[in-house]
Structures are given as C-alpha cells and as structure tokens.
Amino acid sequence: MVTAPAAFAGVTQTFVLGTSNTPSFASQDMAHLTIAEVGNNTVWTLAADWDNALNTRNPFIFGLQFTDTKTASPVNFNATNGTIVAKSLSATAVNFLTANKAGRFTDGEVATWTFNNTKLTDFSAFELHVNSVTANGGSVKFTKMTSAVPEPETYGMLLAGLGLIGFAARRRAAK
C-alpha cells in the first residue's frame, strides 16, 4: 500500500494511481485522485483516465480503499461527469456499482465526495481496484502512486532555482 507523504505541499494533493500489483499487467496511469482541504473538510475527486485500448474489455472501477485515521464517513457523493453510482461509502472505502449496466465507473468519468472535519494528513494507503481490465476479464489493484502531479508553485520554485543557478554561473564566469 502507498502511504501519503507526512506533509502535503499546500492544501491540495493529486495522486496518479497506476502502479500495478499484478506482474503480468503493465503499470500505467489509471486514475487521478485529488484531495483538497476546503474549510474544515476534504473534498475528493477521482477521475478515471486509462489507455483507451483497455476499453475493448469494458473495465470499470470497483472501488478505492484507503486508511482514515479519523474514521469519518464520506458524504455528498456525486458524479461530475457520467452517471456513476456509489454502492457503499465508508471510513475505509468508496465502492462503486459492479453490475453490467449503467452507473459503473468507467473511463473518462469523474466522481466527487466530501469527508467532513478532516485534513489531508488524515488519509493514506490508497488502493484503486479496477475490474475487467486484464485479457481474461480479471481485476487489478493499483497500490502505489506512480508520482504526484506537481502544484503550480512547484514549477515556479523550479524555474526560480534554475534562474539562480544560471545567475551564479554567469557571475562566476565574469570574475
């Protein structure tokens, strides 16, 4: 399982979920999980975005498991893109509809929900479970973050640092 960093940079963190725990299934960007602190709450947005070639098998997200130190239950679930149905919401998982009908969480869809009275640091160990994704229709759990998507401030700090290095090198060459 992946544990979130002890300190988040800012009030929003995006995780790219895509490292496969099944050796025969290639790791790839499967979904983005963004958790934002809004007032005293955290707002979660899960967006499915996998390789379109996988869609011939009609894969869908079965659930997202995680560790929650506050044991708070999510509220205000909604689909911002698609007709996703939440099968169950708890302090350790959000599970989605699994039947072969409308309401499953598929590629290109987005779901959002809120945890009241929580902070980013209350959550860790995210595990995405995708069904019908392997060649034989099996499922894969993605238990590691491949990388975090940097916030705009990170890019600004990188550019400022490169500028300082360039300035120092130029100044040294002039002496």
N, C-alpha and C positions, 0 to 999 in steps of 0.2 A: 504494500500500500504506500501511497505517496503522502508525505506529511507536508503541510503548508509551511512556508518559512515562518520562523518565530516572529519576525517583524515584517509587516507589509509596507511597501513604499506607497504612502498616500492612503486614500480612503477607498480605492478600487483596485481589485486584482483580477486579472484574466488568466485562466489556466488553459493550456492546449492539452486536451486529453487524447492520447493516441499511441502510447507505447503498449503494444500487445503483450499479454502474458501467455499467449499461445504461440510456441515456437514456429509452427507451420503457417501462421498468419502474420503477414508483414505489418510492422508498425507504420502508422500513418495518421494524419490529422483527421480525427473522427468527430470531435465536437469542441466547442469553446464554452467554458464555464466562467462567467463574470460574476463576482460578488462585490457589491458596493455597499458601503455604510451610508445610510440615509437617515439622518436623525439618530434615534436610538435603535434602529433596525438594520438588518442586512437584506438587500434585495438581490436575489439570484436570477441570472439569466443563462439558460442552457440553449445553445444553438447547435443543431446537427449540421455538419458540413463535411461529408466524406466524399471520396472519389466516386464520381458518377458511374464508373464501371461496376461498382458493387451493387448498384440499384437493380441489376438484372435478377438478383436473388431476393429483392424486396426486403432489405434489412430494416430493423426498427430498434429504437432504444427501449430496452426493457426497464432499466432503472439507473439511478445514480445513488450509490451508497457513500456514506461519509461518517466521520466521527464528530459529535457535537458535545462539547463539554457542558453546555447549559441544558441539554435535553429539551429544547424548545421544539414545538411542532410548527411546521410551516403553515402559512395562511395566505389568502389572496392569490391562489393559483390561477393563472390564465395563459392562454395561447396567444402570443402576439403575432404569430404567423402560422396558420394551419388550424386544425381542429383537434388538437391534442387533448386526450382525456387522462387525467391523473387517477390511477387506480387506487393508490394509497399515499398518504403523506404522513411522515413520522419524524422523530428526532434523529433517525439514523439513515433514512432513505426516502427518496421520492420514486415511486414505481408508476409505470405507465401502462396503458391498455395493451394487452398482448394478443387479443383475438384478431383474426384476419378480416378486419373490417375498418371502416372509417374511425378515426380517433387515435390510431397508433402514431407514435412519434417517429417521423421519418426524415429523410434528407431534406435540408432546406427549411425545416421548421424551427420555431423558437418558442420556448416556454419560460414564464417568469413566475416567481413566487417570493414571499417575504417571510423572514423569521423576525418576530418581534423581540425587542430588548436583547439584541445580540451584537457582537463585533466580529470583524473578520477573523481575529485570532481565536474565536471560539470553535472554529471548524478546521478539520484536517482530514487526511487519508481519503481522498476522493477516488471512487471506483465506478467507472462507466461500464454498463453491461449492454452489449448490442447483440440482438438475436438475428438469426437467418443471414448471417454475414459470411460464413465460410462456404466453400464449394458444395459441401453436403448439407447445407442449411443449418449448421451448428451456430453456437454463440461464442463470443469472445469478450473477456473482461479487459478493460484498459485501466491498469492500476497505477500508471506512472504519468506524471506530467512530462511531456516531451520538452517543453520550455514555457516560460511565461511570456506573454506578449508585453513588451516594454510600454510604459506610460510615456506620453509626450515629453514629460520632464526629463526622462532618462536620455532621450535623444538630444535634448538641449544641453544636458551636462556633458554628453559625449562630444558634441561639437565645440563646447567651450573648452574642454580639456585638450582636444586636438589643436584648437587655436592657440592655447597657452604653450603647448609643446612646440608648435611652429614658431611662435614669437621668441621663445627661449633659444631655439636652434638658430634663428636668424640673428639674434643679438649676439650669441656666442661666435658666429661666423664673422660678424662685423668687427669683433675685437681682435 
